[in-house]
Amino acid sequence: MGPALEVIGGKWKALLLWQIHKAPARFGELKRLVPDISEKMLIQQLREMEADGIVHREVFPEVPPRVEYSITEFGIELDNALIPLARWGKQHAGRSDGQRPGKASVLAPHGL
């Protein structure tokens, strides 16, 4: 369990992975799709996800430069492993209503 949590740990990575899994996305698109994340945190999370090999960052030789993030095969495997966890979260969401102090409720990936 430890290695998996090292790669996907934190509040944002699973949400970002889900958005990137649906379709490759640019930085601005991800910021709009996950509006509560700060720009600094988004940059940090994307860099870590790229370093862990779950997303691919492609820079297109255009002016201005266009950067797009897509999911890797390794990322698809991880995203699929998260489906049961998302189901569990949806099934038990009513227990706490996501209203614990300091916790923001988030949408489950895969429409679960």
Phi and psi restraints in degrees (range 20) as a CNS / XPLOR table:
assign (resid 1 and name C) (resid 2 and name N)
       (resid 2 and name CA) (resid 2 and name C) 1.0 -56.2 20.0 2
assign (resid 2 and name N) (resid 2 and name CA)
       (resid 2 and name C) (resid 3 and name N) 1.0 -50.5 20.0 2
assign (resid 2 and name C) (resid 3 and name N)
       (resid 3 and name CA) (resid 3 and name C) 1.0 -60.5 20.0 2
assign (resid 3 and name N) (resid 3 and name CA)
       (resid 3 and name C) (resid 4 and name N) 1.0 -37.3 20.0 2
assign (resid 3 and name C) (resid 4 and name N)
       (resid 4 and name CA) (resid 4 and name C) 1.0 -64.9 20.0 2
assign (resid 4 and name N) (resid 4 and name CA)
       (resid 4 and name C) (resid 5 and name N) 1.0 -44.0 20.0 2
assign (resid 4 and name C) (resid 5 and name N)
       (resid 5 and name CA) (resid 5 and name C) 1.0 -68.2 20.0 2
assign (resid 5 and name N) (resid 5 and name CA)
       (resid 5 and name C) (resid 6 and name N) 1.0 -29.7 20.0 2
assign (resid 5 and name C) (resid 6 and name N)
       (resid 6 and name CA) (resid 6 and name C) 1.0 -62.7 20.0 2
assign (resid 6 and name N) (resid 6 and name CA)
       (resid 6 and name C) (resid 7 and name N) 1.0 -37.3 20.0 2
assign (resid 6 and name C) (resid 7 and name N)
       (resid 7 and name CA) (resid 7 and name C) 1.0 -80.5 20.0 2
assign (resid 7 and name N) (resid 7 and name CA)
       (resid 7 and name C) (resid 8 and name N) 1.0 -38.7 20.0 2
assign (resid 7 and name C) (resid 8 and name N)
       (resid 8 and name CA) (resid 8 and name C) 1.0 -111.9 20.0 2
assign (resid 8 and name N) (resid 8 and name CA)
       (resid 8 and name C) (resid 9 and name N) 1.0 1.9 20.0 2
assign (resid 8 and name C) (resid 9 and name N)
       (resid 9 and name CA) (resid 9 and name C) 1.0 -59.9 20.0 2
assign (resid 9 and name N) (resid 9 and name CA)
       (resid 9 and name C) (resid 10 and name N) 1.0 155.6 20.0 2
assign (resid 9 and name C) (resid 10 and name N)
       (resid 10 and name CA) (resid 10 and name C) 1.0 103.4 20.0 2
assign (resid 10 and name N) (resid 10 and name CA)
       (resid 10 and name C) (resid 11 and name N) 1.0 175.3 20.0 2
assign (resid 10 and name C) (resid 11 and name N)
       (resid 11 and name CA) (resid 11 and name C) 1.0 -79.7 20.0 2
assign (resid 11 and name N) (resid 11 and name CA)
       (resid 11 and name C) (resid 12 and name N) 1.0 -29.9 20.0 2
assign (resid 11 and name C) (resid 12 and name N)
       (resid 12 and name CA) (resid 12 and name C) 1.0 -104.9 20.0 2
assign (resid 12 and name N) (resid 12 and name CA)
       (resid 12 and name C) (resid 13 and name N) 1.0 -26.9 20.0 2
assign (resid 12 and name C) (resid 13 and name N)
       (resid 13 and name CA) (resid 13 and name C) 1.0 -61.8 20.0 2
assign (resid 13 and name N) (resid 13 and name CA)
       (resid 13 and name C) (resid 14 and name N) 1.0 -42.1 20.0 2
assign (resid 13 and name C) (resid 14 and name N)
       (resid 14 and name CA) (resid 14 and name C) 1.0 -63.6 20.0 2
assign (resid 14 and name N) (resid 14 and name CA)
       (resid 14 and name C) (resid 15 and name N) 1.0 -39.7 20.0 2
assign (resid 14 and name C) (resid 15 and name N)
       (resid 15 and name CA) (resid 15 and name C) 1.0 -66.2 20.0 2
assign (resid 15 and name N) (resid 15 and name CA)
       (resid 15 and name C) (resid 16 and name N) 1.0 -42.9 20.0 2
assign (resid 15 and name C) (resid 16 and name N)
       (resid 16 and name CA) (resid 16 and name C) 1.0 -65.3 20.0 2
assign (resid 16 and name N) (resid 16 and name CA)
       (resid 16 and name C) (resid 17 and name N) 1.0 -42.4 20.0 2
assign (resid 16 and name C) (resid 17 and name N)
       (resid 17 and name CA) (resid 17 and name C) 1.0 -60.1 20.0 2
assign (resid 17 and name N) (resid 17 and name CA)
       (resid 17 and name C) (resid 18 and name N) 1.0 -42.1 20.0 2
assign (resid 17 and name C) (resid 18 and name N)
       (resid 18 and name CA) (resid 18 and name C) 1.0 -62.0 20.0 2
assign (resid 18 and name N) (resid 18 and name CA)
       (resid 18 and name C) (resid 19 and name N) 1.0 -44.1 20.0 2
assign (resid 18 and name C) (resid 19 and name N)
       (resid 19 and name CA) (resid 19 and name C) 1.0 -64.5 20.0 2
assign (resid 19 and name N) (resid 19 and name CA)
       (resid 19 and name C) (resid 20 and name N) 1.0 -41.5 20.0 2
assign (resid 19 and name C) (resid 20 and name N)
       (resid 20 and name CA) (resid 20 and name C) 1.0 -71.8 20.0 2
assign (resid 20 and name N) (resid 20 and name CA)
       (resid 20 and name C) (resid 21 and name N) 1.0 -31.3 20.0 2
assign (resid 20 and name C) (resid 21 and name N)
       (resid 21 and name CA) (resid 21 and name C) 1.0 -65.7 20.0 2
assign (resid 21 and name N) (resid 21 and name CA)
       (resid 21 and name C) (resid 22 and name N) 1.0 -37.5 20.0 2
assign (resid 21 and name C) (resid 22 and name N)
       (resid 22 and name CA) (resid 22 and name C) 1.0 -62.4 20.0 2
assign (resid 22 and name N) (resid 22 and name CA)
       (resid 22 and name C) (resid 23 and name N) 1.0 -40.1 20.0 2
assign (resid 22 and name C) (resid 23 and name N)
       (resid 23 and name CA) (resid 23 and name C) 1.0 -170.4 20.0 2
assign (resid 23 and name N) (resid 23 and name CA)
       (resid 23 and name C) (resid 24 and name N) 1.0 147.5 20.0 2
assign (resid 23 and name C) (resid 24 and name N)
       (resid 24 and name CA) (resid 24 and name C) 1.0 -54.4 20.0 2
assign (resid 24 and name N) (resid 24 and name CA)
       (resid 24 and name C) (resid 25 and name N) 1.0 146.0 20.0 2
assign (resid 24 and name C) (resid 25 and name N)
       (resid 25 and name CA) (resid 25 and name C) 1.0 -140.8 20.0 2
assign (resid 25 and name N) (resid 25 and name CA)
       (resid 25 and name C) (resid 26 and name N) 1.0 150.8 20.0 2
assign (resid 25 and name C) (resid 26 and name N)
       (resid 26 and name CA) (resid 26 and name C) 1.0 -90.1 20.0 2
assign (resid 26 and name N) (resid 26 and name CA)
       (resid 26 and name C) (resid 27 and name N) 1.0 164.9 20.0 2
assign (resid 26 and name C) (resid 27 and name N)
       (resid 27 and name CA) (resid 27 and name C) 1.0 -54.7 20.0 2
assign (resid 27 and name N) (resid 27 and name CA)
       (resid 27 and name C) (resid 28 and name N) 1.0 -49.4 20.0 2
assign (resid 27 and name C) (resid 28 and name N)
       (resid 28 and name CA) (resid 28 and name C) 1.0 -61.8 20.0 2
assign (resid 28 and name N) (resid 28 and name CA)
       (resid 28 and name C) (resid 29 and name N) 1.0 -36.6 20.0 2
assign (resid 28 and name C) (resid 29 and name N)
       (resid 29 and name CA) (resid 29 and name C) 1.0 -64.4 20.0 2
assign (resid 29 and name N) (resid 29 and name CA)
       (resid 29 and name C) (resid 30 and name N) 1.0 -43.8 20.0 2
assign (resid 29 and name C) (resid 30 and name N)
       (resid 30 and name CA) (resid 30 and name C) 1.0 -64.1 20.0 2
assign (resid 30 and name N) (resid 30 and name CA)
       (resid 30 and name C) (resid 31 and name N) 1.0 -38.0 20.0 2
assign (resid 30 and name C) (resid 31 and name N)
       (resid 31 and name CA) (resid 31 and name C) 1.0 -63.2 20.0 2
assign (resid 31 and name N) (resid 31 and name CA)
       (resid 31 and name C) (resid 32 and name N) 1.0 -38.6 20.0 2
assign (resid 31 and name C) (resid 32 and name N)
       (resid 32 and name CA) (resid 32 and name C) 1.0 -72.0 20.0 2
assign (resid 32 and name N) (resid 32 and name CA)
       (resid 32 and name C) (resid 33 and name N) 1.0 -37.0 20.0 2
assign (resid 32 and name C) (resid 33 and name N)
       (resid 33 and name CA) (resid 33 and name C) 1.0 -74.1 20.0 2
assign (resid 33 and name N) (resid 33 and name CA)
       (resid 33 and name C) (resid 34 and name N) 1.0 -27.1 20.0 2
assign (resid 33 and name C) (resid 34 and name N)
       (resid 34 and name CA) (resid 34 and name C) 1.0 -125.4 20.0 2
assign (resid 34 and name N) (resid 34 and name CA)
       (resid 34 and name C) (resid 35 and name N) 1.0 72.6 20.0 2
assign (resid 34 and name C) (resid 35 and name N)
       (resid 35 and name CA) (resid 35 and name C) 1.0 -66.1 20.0 2
assign (resid 35 and name N) (resid 35 and name CA)
       (resid 35 and name C) (resid 36 and name N) 1.0 -22.0 20.0 2
assign (resid 35 and name C) (resid 36 and name N)
       (resid 36 and name CA) (resid 36 and name C) 1.0 -81.2 20.0 2
assign (resid 36 and name N) (resid 36 and name CA)
       (resid 36 and name C) (resid 37 and name N) 1.0 -9.3 20.0 2
assign (resid 36 and name C) (resid 37 and name N)
       (resid 37 and name CA) (resid 37 and name C) 1.0 -82.4 20.0 2
assign (resid 37 and name N) (resid 37 and name CA)
       (resid 37 and name C) (resid 38 and name N) 1.0 138.3 20.0 2
assign (resid 37 and name C) (resid 38 and name N)
       (resid 38 and name CA) (resid 38 and name C) 1.0 -76.2 20.0 2
assign (resid 38 and name N) (resid 38 and name CA)
       (resid 38 and name C) (resid 39 and name N) 1.0 158.6 20.0 2
assign (resid 38 and name C) (resid 39 and name N)
       (resid 39 and name CA) (resid 39 and name C) 1.0 -61.0 20.0 2
assign (resid 39 and name N) (resid 39 and name CA)
       (resid 39 and name C) (resid 40 and name N) 1.0 -42.3 20.0 2
assign (resid 39 and name C) (resid 40 and name N)
       (resid 40 and name CA) (resid 40 and name C) 1.0 -61.1 20.0 2
assign (resid 40 and name N) (resid 40 and name CA)
       (resid 40 and name C) (resid 41 and name N) 1.0 -44.2 20.0 2
assign (resid 40 and name C) (resid 41 and name N)
       (resid 41 and name CA) (resid 41 and name C) 1.0 -68.0 20.0 2
assign (resid 41 and name N) (resid 41 and name CA)
       (resid 41 and name C) (resid 42 and name N) 1.0 -38.6 20.0 2
assign (resid 41 and name C) (resid 42 and name N)
       (resid 42 and name CA) (resid 42 and name C) 1.0 -61.4 20.0 2
assign (resid 42 and name N) (resid 42 and name CA)
       (resid 42 and name C) (resid 43 and name N) 1.0 -45.9 20.0 2
assign (resid 42 and name C) (resid 43 and name N)
       (resid 43 and name CA) (resid 43 and name C) 1.0 -58.6 20.0 2
assign (resid 43 and name N) (resid 43 and name CA)
       (resid 43 and name C) (resid 44 and name N) 1.0 -48.1 20.0 2
assign (resid 43 and name C) (resid 44 and name N)
       (resid 44 and name CA) (resid 44 and name C) 1.0 -62.0 20.0 2
assign (resid 44 and name N) (resid 44 and name CA)
       (resid 44 and name C) (resid 45 and name N) 1.0 -46.2 20.0 2
assign (resid 44 and name C) (resid 45 and name N)
       (resid 45 and name CA) (resid 45 and name C) 1.0 -64.7 20.0 2
assign (resid 45 and name N) (resid 45 and name CA)
       (resid 45 and name C) (resid 46 and name N) 1.0 -42.9 20.0 2
assign (resid 45 and name C) (resid 46 and name N)
       (resid 46 and name CA) (resid 46 and name C) 1.0 -63.8 20.0 2
assign (resid 46 and name N) (resid 46 and name CA)
       (resid 46 and name C) (resid 47 and name N) 1.0 -39.8 20.0 2
assign (resid 46 and name C) (resid 47 and name N)
       (resid 47 and name CA) (resid 47 and name C) 1.0 -62.9 20.0 2
assign (resid 47 and name N) (resid 47 and name CA)
       (resid 47 and name C) (resid 48 and name N) 1.0 -43.6 20.0 2
assign (resid 47 and name C) (resid 48 and name N)
       (resid 48 and name CA) (resid 48 and name C) 1.0 -65.6 20.0 2
assign (resid 48 and name N) (resid 48 and name CA)
       (resid 48 and name C) (resid 49 and name N) 1.0 -41.5 20.0 2
assign (resid 48 and name C) (resid 49 and name N)
       (resid 49 and name CA) (resid 49 and name C) 1.0 -65.0 20.0 2
assign (resid 49 and name N) (resid 49 and name CA)
       (resid 49 and name C) (resid 50 and name N) 1.0 -37.0 20.0 2
assign (resid 49 and name C) (resid 50 and name N)
       (resid 50 and name CA) (resid 50 and name C) 1.0 -67.1 20.0 2
assign (resid 50 and name N) (resid 50 and name CA)
       (resid 50 and name C) (resid 51 and name N) 1.0 -44.6 20.0 2
assign (resid 50 and name C) (resid 51 and name N)
       (resid 51 and name CA) (resid 51 and name C) 1.0 -62.3 20.0 2
assign (resid 51 and name N) (resid 51 and name CA)
       (resid 51 and name C) (resid 52 and name N) 1.0 -32.7 20.0 2
assign (resid 51 and name C) (resid 52 and name N)
       (resid 52 and name CA) (resid 52 and name C) 1.0 -82.4 20.0 2
assign (resid 52 and name N) (resid 52 and name CA)
       (resid 52 and name C) (resid 53 and name N) 1.0 -5.9 20.0 2
assign (resid 52 and name C) (resid 53 and name N)
       (resid 53 and name CA) (resid 53 and name C) 1.0 80.6 20.0 2
assign (resid 53 and name N) (resid 53 and name CA)
       (resid 53 and name C) (resid 54 and name N) 1.0 18.5 20.0 2
assign (resid 53 and name C) (resid 54 and name N)
       (resid 54 and name CA) (resid 54 and name C) 1.0 -97.5 20.0 2
assign (resid 54 and name N) (resid 54 and name CA)
       (resid 54 and name C) (resid 55 and name N) 1.0 -16.9 20.0 2
assign (resid 54 and name C) (resid 55 and name N)
       (resid 55 and name CA) (resid 55 and name C) 1.0 -131.2 20.0 2
assign (resid 55 and name N) (resid 55 and name CA)
       (resid 55 and name C) (resid 56 and name N) 1.0 154.5 20.0 2
assign (resid 55 and name C) (resid 56 and name N)
       (resid 56 and name CA) (resid 56 and name C) 1.0 -113.3 20.0 2
assign (resid 56 and name N) (resid 56 and name CA)
       (resid 56 and name C) (resid 57 and name N) 1.0 132.1 20.0 2
assign (resid 56 and name C) (resid 57 and name N)
       (resid 57 and name CA) (resid 57 and name C) 1.0 -105.7 20.0 2
assign (resid 57 and name N) (resid 57 and name CA)
       (resid 57 and name C) (resid 58 and name N) 1.0 120.6 20.0 2
assign (resid 57 and name C) (resid 58 and name N)
       (resid 58 and name CA) (resid 58 and name C) 1.0 -117.6 20.0 2
assign (resid 58 and name N) (resid 58 and name CA)
       (resid 58 and name C) (resid 59 and name N) 1.0 127.4 20.0 2
assign (resid 58 and name C) (resid 59 and name N)
       (resid 59 and name CA) (resid 59 and name C) 1.0 -102.1 20.0 2
assign (resid 59 and name N) (resid 59 and name CA)
       (resid 59 and name C) (resid 60 and name N) 1.0 121.7 20.0 2
assign (resid 59 and name C) (resid 60 and name N)
       (resid 60 and name CA) (resid 60 and name C) 1.0 -91.1 20.0 2
assign (resid 60 and name N) (resid 60 and name CA)
       (resid 60 and name C) (resid 61 and name N) 1.0 136.4 20.0 2
assign (resid 60 and name C) (resid 61 and name N)
       (resid 61 and name CA) (resid 61 and name C) 1.0 -76.7 20.0 2
assign (resid 61 and name N) (resid 61 and name CA)
       (resid 61 and name C) (resid 62 and name N) 1.0 73.2 20.0 2
assign (resid 61 and name C) (resid 62 and name N)
       (resid 62 and name CA) (resid 62 and name C) 1.0 -126.9 20.0 2
assign (resid 62 and name N) (resid 62 and name CA)
       (resid 62 and name C) (resid 63 and name N) 1.0 167.3 20.0 2
assign (resid 62 and name C) (resid 63 and name N)
       (resid 63 and name CA) (resid 63 and name C) 1.0 -121.4 20.0 2
assign (resid 63 and name N) (resid 63 and name CA)
       (resid 63 and name C) (resid 64 and name N) 1.0 116.5 20.0 2
assign (resid 63 and name C) (resid 64 and name N)
       (resid 64 and name CA) (resid 64 and name C) 1.0 -71.4 20.0 2
assign (resid 64 and name N) (resid 64 and name CA)
       (resid 64 and name C) (resid 65 and name N) 1.0 158.4 20.0 2
assign (resid 64 and name C) (resid 65 and name N)
       (resid 65 and name CA) (resid 65 and name C) 1.0 -60.2 20.0 2
assign (resid 65 and name N) (resid 65 and name CA)
       (resid 65 and name C) (resid 66 and name N) 1.0 141.9 20.0 2
assign (resid 65 and name C) (resid 66 and name N)
       (resid 66 and name CA) (resid 66 and name C) 1.0 -113.0 20.0 2
assign (resid 66 and name N) (resid 66 and name CA)
       (resid 66 and name C) (resid 67 and name N) 1.0 130.4 20.0 2
assign (resid 66 and name C) (resid 67 and name N)
       (resid 67 and name CA) (resid 67 and name C) 1.0 -118.7 20.0 2
assign (resid 67 and name N) (resid 67 and name CA)
       (resid 67 and name C) (resid 68 and name N) 1.0 132.9 20.0 2
assign (resid 67 and name C) (resid 68 and name N)
       (resid 68 and name CA) (resid 68 and name C) 1.0 -130.9 20.0 2
assign (resid 68 and name N) (resid 68 and name CA)
       (resid 68 and name C) (resid 69 and name N) 1.0 139.3 20.0 2
assign (resid 68 and name C) (resid 69 and name N)
       (resid 69 and name CA) (resid 69 and name C) 1.0 -108.1 20.0 2
assign (resid 69 and name N) (resid 69 and name CA)
       (resid 69 and name C) (resid 70 and name N) 1.0 132.6 20.0 2
assign (resid 69 and name C) (resid 70 and name N)
       (resid 70 and name CA) (resid 70 and name C) 1.0 -133.2 20.0 2
assign (resid 70 and name N) (resid 70 and name CA)
       (resid 70 and name C) (resid 71 and name N) 1.0 161.2 20.0 2
assign (resid 70 and name C) (resid 71 and name N)
       (resid 71 and name CA) (resid 71 and name C) 1.0 -84.6 20.0 2
assign (resid 71 and name N) (resid 71 and name CA)
       (resid 71 and name C) (resid 72 and name N) 1.0 144.3 20.0 2
assign (resid 71 and name C) (resid 72 and name N)
       (resid 72 and name CA) (resid 72 and name C) 1.0 -94.8 20.0 2
assign (resid 72 and name N) (resid 72 and name CA)
       (resid 72 and name C) (resid 73 and name N) 1.0 171.4 20.0 2
assign (resid 72 and name C) (resid 73 and name N)
       (resid 73 and name CA) (resid 73 and name C) 1.0 -58.5 20.0 2
assign (resid 73 and name N) (resid 73 and name CA)
       (resid 73 and name C) (resid 74 and name N) 1.0 -41.2 20.0 2
assign (resid 73 and name C) (resid 74 and name N)
       (resid 74 and name CA) (resid 74 and name C) 1.0 -61.0 20.0 2
assign (resid 74 and name N) (resid 74 and name CA)
       (resid 74 and name C) (resid 75 and name N) 1.0 -40.7 20.0 2
assign (resid 74 and name C) (resid 75 and name N)
       (resid 75 and name CA) (resid 75 and name C) 1.0 -66.9 20.0 2
assign (resid 75 and name N) (resid 75 and name CA)
       (resid 75 and name C) (resid 76 and name N) 1.0 -38.2 20.0 2
assign (resid 75 and name C) (resid 76 and name N)
       (resid 76 and name CA) (resid 76 and name C) 1.0 -62.2 20.0 2
assign (resid 76 and name N) (resid 76 and name CA)
       (resid 76 and name C) (resid 77 and name N) 1.0 -43.4 20.0 2
assign (resid 76 and name C) (resid 77 and name N)
       (resid 77 and name CA) (resid 77 and name C) 1.0 -60.1 20.0 2
assign (resid 77 and name N) (resid 77 and name CA)
       (resid 77 and name C) (resid 78 and name N) 1.0 -44.0 20.0 2
assign (resid 77 and name C) (resid 78 and name N)
       (resid 78 and name CA) (resid 78 and name C) 1.0 -65.9 20.0 2
assign (resid 78 and name N) (resid 78 and name CA)
       (resid 78 and name C) (resid 79 and name N) 1.0 -44.3 20.0 2
assign (resid 78 and name C) (resid 79 and name N)
       (resid 79 and name CA) (resid 79 and name C) 1.0 -59.0 20.0 2
assign (resid 79 and name N) (resid 79 and name CA)
       (resid 79 and name C) (resid 80 and name N) 1.0 -43.0 20.0 2
assign (resid 79 and name C) (resid 80 and name N)
       (resid 80 and name CA) (resid 80 and name C) 1.0 -64.4 20.0 2
assign (resid 80 and name N) (resid 80 and name CA)
       (resid 80 and name C) (resid 81 and name N) 1.0 -34.5 20.0 2
assign (resid 80 and name C) (resid 81 and name N)
       (resid 81 and name CA) (resid 81 and name C) 1.0 -68.2 20.0 2
assign (resid 81 and name N) (resid 81 and name CA)
       (resid 81 and name C) (resid 82 and name N) 1.0 -23.7 20.0 2
assign (resid 81 and name C) (resid 82 and name N)
       (resid 82 and name CA) (resid 82 and name C) 1.0 -81.4 20.0 2
assign (resid 82 and name N) (resid 82 and name CA)
       (resid 82 and name C) (resid 83 and name N) 1.0 -13.3 20.0 2
assign (resid 82 and name C) (resid 83 and name N)
       (resid 83 and name CA) (resid 83 and name C) 1.0 -57.0 20.0 2
assign (resid 83 and name N) (resid 83 and name CA)
       (resid 83 and name C) (resid 84 and name N) 1.0 -48.3 20.0 2
assign (resid 83 and name C) (resid 84 and name N)
       (resid 84 and name CA) (resid 84 and name C) 1.0 -61.2 20.0 2
assign (resid 84 and name N) (resid 84 and name CA)
       (resid 84 and name C) (resid 85 and name N) 1.0 -35.9 20.0 2
assign (resid 84 and name C) (resid 85 and name N)
       (resid 85 and name CA) (resid 85 and name C) 1.0 -65.4 20.0 2
assign (resid 85 and name N) (resid 85 and name CA)
       (resid 85 and name C) (resid 86 and name N) 1.0 -40.3 20.0 2
assign (resid 85 and name C) (resid 86 and name N)
       (resid 86 and name CA) (resid 86 and name C) 1.0 -64.4 20.0 2
assign (resid 86 and name N) (resid 86 and name CA)
       (resid 86 and name C) (resid 87 and name N) 1.0 -40.5 20.0 2
assign (resid 86 and name C) (resid 87 and name N)
       (resid 87 and name CA) (resid 87 and name C) 1.0 -61.7 20.0 2
assign (resid 87 and name N) (resid 87 and name CA)
       (resid 87 and name C) (resid 88 and name N) 1.0 -44.3 20.0 2
assign (resid 87 and name C) (resid 88 and name N)
       (resid 88 and name CA) (resid 88 and name C) 1.0 -60.4 20.0 2
assign (resid 88 and name N) (resid 88 and name CA)
       (resid 88 and name C) (resid 89 and name N) 1.0 -44.8 20.0 2
assign (resid 88 and name C) (resid 89 and name N)
       (resid 89 and name CA) (resid 89 and name C) 1.0 -60.3 20.0 2
assign (resid 89 and name N) (resid 89 and name CA)
       (resid 89 and name C) (resid 90 and name N) 1.0 -42.4 20.0 2
assign (resid 89 and name C) (resid 90 and name N)
       (resid 90 and name CA) (resid 90 and name C) 1.0 -66.4 20.0 2
assign (resid 90 and name N) (resid 90 and name CA)
       (resid 90 and name C) (resid 91 and name N) 1.0 -42.2 20.0 2
assign (resid 90 and name C) (resid 91 and name N)
       (resid 91 and name CA) (resid 91 and name C) 1.0 -62.4 20.0 2
assign (resid 91 and name N) (resid 91 and name CA)
       (resid 91 and name C) (resid 92 and name N) 1.0 -35.7 20.0 2
assign (resid 91 and name C) (resid 92 and name N)
       (resid 92 and name CA) (resid 92 and name C) 1.0 -106.5 20.0 2
assign (resid 92 and name N) (resid 92 and name CA)
       (resid 92 and name C) (resid 93 and name N) 1.0 8.7 20.0 2
assign (resid 92 and name C) (resid 93 and name N)
       (resid 93 and name CA) (resid 93 and name C) 1.0 -59.7 20.0 2
assign (resid 93 and name N) (resid 93 and name CA)
       (resid 93 and name C) (resid 94 and name N) 1.0 -34.4 20.0 2
assign (resid 93 and name C) (resid 94 and name N)
       (resid 94 and name CA) (resid 94 and name C) 1.0 -68.3 20.0 2
assign (resid 94 and name N) (resid 94 and name CA)
       (resid 94 and name C) (resid 95 and name N) 1.0 -18.2 20.0 2
assign (resid 94 and name C) (resid 95 and name N)
       (resid 95 and name CA) (resid 95 and name C) 1.0 -63.8 20.0 2
assign (resid 95 and name N) (resid 95 and name CA)
       (resid 95 and name C) (resid 96 and name N) 1.0 -37.7 20.0 2
assign (resid 95 and name C) (resid 96 and name N)
       (resid 96 and name CA) (resid 96 and name C) 1.0 -120.4 20.0 2
assign (resid 96 and name N) (resid 96 and name CA)
       (resid 96 and name C) (resid 97 and name N) 1.0 -5.7 20.0 2
assign (resid 96 and name C) (resid 97 and name N)
       (resid 97 and name CA) (resid 97 and name C) 1.0 55.5 20.0 2
assign (resid 97 and name N) (resid 97 and name CA)
       (resid 97 and name C) (resid 98 and name N) 1.0 17.3 20.0 2
assign (resid 97 and name C) (resid 98 and name N)
       (resid 98 and name CA) (resid 98 and name C) 1.0 62.4 20.0 2
assign (resid 98 and name N) (resid 98 and name CA)
       (resid 98 and name C) (resid 99 and name N) 1.0 21.3 20.0 2
assign (resid 98 and name C) (resid 99 and name N)
       (resid 99 and name CA) (resid 99 and name C) 1.0 -105.8 20.0 2
assign (resid 99 and name N) (resid 99 and name CA)
       (resid 99 and name C) (resid 100 and name N) 1.0 19.6 20.0 2
assign (resid 99 and name C) (resid 100 and name N)
       (resid 100 and name CA) (resid 100 and name C) 1.0 -64.6 20.0 2
assign (resid 100 and name N) (resid 100 and name CA)
       (resid 100 and name C) (resid 101 and name N) 1.0 144.1 20.0 2
assign (resid 100 and name C) (resid 101 and name N)
       (resid 101 and name CA) (resid 101 and name C) 1.0 -55.3 20.0 2
assign (resid 101 and name N) (resid 101 and name CA)
       (resid 101 and name C) (resid 102 and name N) 1.0 131.9 20.0 2
assign (resid 101 and name C) (resid 102 and name N)
       (resid 102 and name CA) (resid 102 and name C) 1.0 79.5 20.0 2
assign (resid 102 and name N) (resid 102 and name CA)
       (resid 102 and name C) (resid 103 and name N) 1.0 4.8 20.0 2
assign (resid 102 and name C) (resid 103 and name N)
       (resid 103 and name CA) (resid 103 and name C) 1.0 -114.9 20.0 2
assign (resid 103 and name N) (resid 103 and name CA)
       (resid 103 and name C) (resid 104 and name N) 1.0 127.1 20.0 2
assign (resid 103 and name C) (resid 104 and name N)
       (resid 104 and name CA) (resid 104 and name C) 1.0 -93.3 20.0 2
assign (resid 104 and name N) (resid 104 and name CA)
       (resid 104 and name C) (resid 105 and name N) 1.0 139.3 20.0 2
assign (resid 104 and name C) (resid 105 and name N)
       (resid 105 and name CA) (resid 105 and name C) 1.0 -78.6 20.0 2
assign (resid 105 and name N) (resid 105 and name CA)
       (resid 105 and name C) (resid 106 and name N) 1.0 145.4 20.0 2
assign (resid 105 and name C) (resid 106 and name N)
       (resid 106 and name CA) (resid 106 and name C) 1.0 -130.9 20.0 2
assign (resid 106 and name N) (resid 106 and name CA)
       (resid 106 and name C) (resid 107 and name N) 1.0 157.4 20.0 2
assign (resid 106 and name C) (resid 107 and name N)
       (resid 107 and name CA) (resid 107 and name C) 1.0 -78.9 20.0 2
assign (resid 107 and name N) (resid 107 and name CA)
       (resid 107 and name C) (resid 108 and name N) 1.0 141.6 20.0 2
assign (resid 107 and name C) (resid 108 and name N)
       (resid 108 and name CA) (resid 108 and name C) 1.0 -76.4 20.0 2
assign (resid 108 and name N) (resid 108 and name CA)
       (resid 108 and name C) (resid 109 and name N) 1.0 142.3 20.0 2
assign (resid 108 and name C) (resid 109 and name N)
       (resid 109 and name CA) (resid 109 and name C) 1.0 -68.7 20.0 2
assign (resid 109 and name N) (resid 109 and name CA)
       (resid 109 and name C) (resid 110 and name N) 1.0 164.0 20.0 2
assign (resid 109 and name C) (resid 110 and name N)
       (resid 110 and name CA) (resid 110 and name C) 1.0 63.6 20.0 2
assign (resid 110 and name N) (resid 110 and name CA)
       (resid 110 and name C) (resid 111 and name N) 1.0 22.0 20.0 2
assign (resid 110 and name C) (resid 111 and name N)
       (resid 111 and name CA) (resid 111 and name C) 1.0 65.0 20.0 2
assign (resid 111 and name N) (resid 111 and name CA)
       (resid 111 and name C) (resid 112 and name N) 1.0 21.5 20.0 2
